[in-house]
Structure formats: C-alpha cells, structure tokens
Amino acid sequence: MTLSEQEEQFLAVALEKRLLDRAQADAARRVASSSTRRKPVSFVLLELGTLDADAVDLVLSELLELADREVEGAVRLARSRQVTAGIRRLEKAVAACPSNEKARWKRAEALTIGRRYEEAAAEYTALLDLTGSPAAALNGRGVARSRLGALDEAIAD
C-alpha cells in the first residue's frame, strides 16, 4: 500500500520544516501504509512519539495555508477569463483536501461560469454535507439545474 497524496504532502511539509528527518519519515510511511495497521500518517507520527500534537498542528496549519493559496490562485485565473485553468487548479485543491469548503464553493462557482452545469450541480450537492449554508448550496444547485433544463428539480431546490 502507498500513502495518499495528502499524506505524502504532510510528510513533505514536516521534512521541510525540519520536524522530521528522512529516516523518521520513511519509518512513518512504512507503518502508515501497512495493510494490517492503516492509519493516517499524522496519527502514526503521534503514536510513535516522533511528533507531538503541536508539531502536527503546525504541519496541518501549513497544509491549510497552502490549500488556501492554491484556491486564491485558481480564483484569479477564473476571474481573468482562464476558467478552465482555474477549474483544474480548484480540482487539485479539492482532491488534496476534500473537506476544504472554500475550495468546493469556488469550484462550484467556476464550473457554473464555465457552463459545466452538471458538474456544478454535483459540487453544490456535495456542499450540502459540508456547509453551514445549505440554502446557498441549494440555490447554486437550482441555478445549475435550471441551466440544464431540469426546471422541476431547480424549483424544488
């Protein structure tokens, strides 16, 4: 088994910040990817005593900042009429952190601007499980569905 892209990114940031050395990262990678003991790499590092909770929080904060910068860069692309490039960057941001609500909102908006209404509707549907603003997600989904010609569903939203 291999680690997810997000877990590899966690290790890369921890290495960059010199919270881990290469041997410690490799050991955590082996334990985290073991088929008998599959846990997120951050949990493994805590269990092994390699990182403390403050160090894990520092790495996670850095990962969130990186995701936010990626989202902002994608939004700038979309606003400058490079919608397709913006959508691709937002897709990467969502893939890296599926629970990043800001990235998902921006992706849904960019998909709507790019007239990719079916994908936009699906993204707004996914947001219903994440957001504290279900009315906004329903409204966005309703707009996308109306553009698809699904008026009954649009009205229901």
C-alpha positions in Angstrom: 0.0 0.0 0.0 1.1 3.6 -0.6 0.2 6.8 1.1 -2.3 9.2 -0.3 -1.1 12.4 -2.0 -2.3 14.3 1.1 -0.3 12.2 3.5 2.8 12.5 1.3 2.3 16.2 1.3 2.1 16.1 5.2 5.5 14.3 5.3 7.0 16.8 2.8 5.9 19.8 4.9 7.2 18.1 8.1 10.5 17.5 6.4 10.7 21.0 5.0 10.1 22.4 8.5 12.7 20.1 9.9 10.3 18.5 12.2 11.3 15.1 10.8 14.4 13.6 9.2 14.3 11.3 6.2 14.6 8.1 8.3 11.7 9.1 10.5 9.5 9.9 7.5 10.4 6.6 5.9 9.6 4.7 9.1 6.2 6.5 9.4 5.5 5.8 5.8 6.1 2.1 6.3 3.9 1.9 9.4 1.1 4.1 8.0 0.9 2.0 4.8 1.0 -1.4 6.5 -2.1 -3.4 5.4 -2.7 -4.5 8.9 -2.5 -1.1 10.6 -3.8 1.5 8.2 -3.9 4.9 10.0 -3.3 8.4 8.8 0.4 9.3 8.8 -0.2 12.1 11.3 -1.6 9.6 13.8 1.3 7.2 13.3 3.8 10.0 14.0 1.9 10.8 17.2 1.8 7.2 18.3 5.5 6.7 17.5 6.3 9.8 19.6 8.1 11.2 16.6 5.9 14.4 16.6 3.9 15.9 19.3 0.4 17.4 18.9 1.8 21.0 18.5 4.1 19.8 15.6 1.2 18.0 13.9 -1.0 21.1 14.3 1.8 23.2 12.8 2.0 21.0 9.7 -1.7 20.8 9.3 -1.9 24.6 9.5 0.7 24.9 6.8 -1.2 22.5 4.6 -4.4 24.6 5.0 -2.4 27.7 4.1 -1.1 26.0 1.0 -4.6 24.9 0.0 -5.9 28.5 0.5 -3.1 29.9 -1.6 -4.0 27.3 -4.3 -7.6 28.3 -4.2 -6.8 32.0 -4.4 -4.6 31.4 -7.4 -7.3 29.4 -9.1 -9.9 32.2 -8.4 -7.5 34.7 -10.0 -7.3 32.5 -13.1 -11.1 32.1 -13.3 -11.6 35.8 -12.9 -9.1 36.6 -15.7 -11.2 34.5 -18.2 -9.0 31.5 -17.8 -11.9 29.5 -16.4 -10.7 26.0 -17.5 -7.2 26.5 -15.9 -8.9 27.8 -12.7 -11.2 24.8 -12.6 -8.2 22.4 -13.0 -6.4 24.1 -10.1 -9.5 24.0 -7.9 -9.9 20.3 -8.7 -6.4 19.7 -7.4 -7.2 21.7 -4.3 -10.4 19.7 -3.7 -8.5 16.4 -4.3 -5.8 17.4 -1.8 -8.4 18.3 0.9 -11.9 17.2 0.1 -13.3 18.8 3.2 -12.0 22.3 2.2 -15.3 24.1 1.9 -13.8 27.2 0.4 -12.2 25.2 -2.4 -15.5 23.4 -3.1 -17.5 26.7 -3.2 -15.1 28.3 -5.6 -15.0 25.1 -7.8 -18.8 25.1 -7.9 -18.9 28.8 -8.9 -16.2 28.3 -11.6 -18.0 25.3 -13.0 -21.1 27.4 -13.3 -19.2 30.2 -15.0 -17.6 27.6 -17.3 -21.1 26.3 -18.2 -20.3 22.9 -16.8 -23.7 22.8 -15.1 -23.9 19.0 -14.4 -20.6 19.1 -12.6 -21.6 22.3 -10.8 -24.8 20.7 -9.6 -22.9 17.7 -8.3 -20.4 20.0 -6.4 -23.3 22.0 -4.9 -24.8 18.7 -3.8 -21.5 17.7 -2.1 -21.5 21.1 -0.4 -24.8 20.3 1.3 -23.0 17.8 3.6 -20.2 20.3 4.4 -21.6 23.7 4.7 -23.4 25.7 7.3 -25.2 27.4 4.5 -27.4 24.8 2.9 -29.7 27.5 1.4 -26.8 28.9 -0.6 -25.8 25.4 -1.8 -29.4 24.6 -2.8 -29.7 28.0 -4.6 -26.5 27.3 -6.6 -27.6 23.8 -7.4 -31.0 25.2 -8.5 -29.3 27.6 -10.9 -27.2 24.8 -12.4 -30.2 22.6 -12.8 -32.2 25.3 -14.4 -29.4 25.9 -16.9 -29.6 22.1 -17.7 -33.3 22.4 -18.3 -34.2 20.4 -15.2 -36.8 23.0 -14.1 -38.8 20.8 -11.7 -35.6 19.9 -9.8 -34.4 23.6 -9.9 -37.7 24.8 -8.4 -37.6 22.1 -5.7 -34.1 23.4 -4.7 
